[in-house]
Amino acid sequence: MNEKELINFFKLIGLRYKSHPWHGVEIGDDAPQYVNAFIEVVPTDTVKYEVDKTSGYLKIDRPQKFSNIIPALYGFIPQTYSDEKVAEYCNEKTGRTDIVGDHDPIDICVLTERTITHGDIFVGAKVLGGFRMVDNGEADDKLIATLRGDTLYKDWKTISDCPLTLINRLKHYFLTYKDLPGSGVKCEVEITDIFEADEAYEIIKRGRKDYKKKYGKLNKRMAEGLLRALELNQD
């Protein structure tokens, strides 16, 4: 099989079996301006969920110990990865040389006026910009987007269109959500700056390159494993 045939083959498998939200779902034809976003956490959650990287199912990361809640839908962009290219851009923009990728998909917050009651869903998102965040020396950019088709935000084109109050709420959440008051331990999280849509697009492009380098031969490896299994079954 050539690469195109492999991709089509595994798409057919995805019609019968649940696709992995990170690896098995496309980023979207209109990326990087518009992307598919897998939502793990919604504002009403009292537990922080995250996708289990192996199985693709949601798991409980930790209960929300305090009243701090995420003021947006929160998740990640499929088939992206924060590694060398993403870290290189973060170093370039911050003037540092020691930042590395966090080895996770690119995070995204999606703003909407609609009440979304649970995660474990995909939504279409219009990318506006984001926060350049460094978490214990790792690039952990948080992209900001609006729900695609949400009429309340239809005129927003970049993060400058977001009210300052909303920006501050998002910043406060990410700067404090790992803190445990009274523990004496404070995470080294900083937001170095807020960036516009063009830089968010660049991070997505770099995240796709990092993903391709890390997982680009996934279909080939899966096909080889399938063929090997068939050979063993015939023996």
Secondary structure by P-SEA (a helix, b strand, c coil): ccaaaaaaaaaaaaaccccccccccccccccccbbbbbbcccccccbbbbccccccccccccccccccccccbbbbbccccccaaaaaaaaaaaccccbbbccccbbbbbbcccccccccbbbbbbbccccccccccccbbbbbbccccccccccccccccccaaaaaaaaaaaacccccccccccccccccccccaaaaaaaaaaaaaaaaaaccaaaaaaaaaaaaaaaaaac
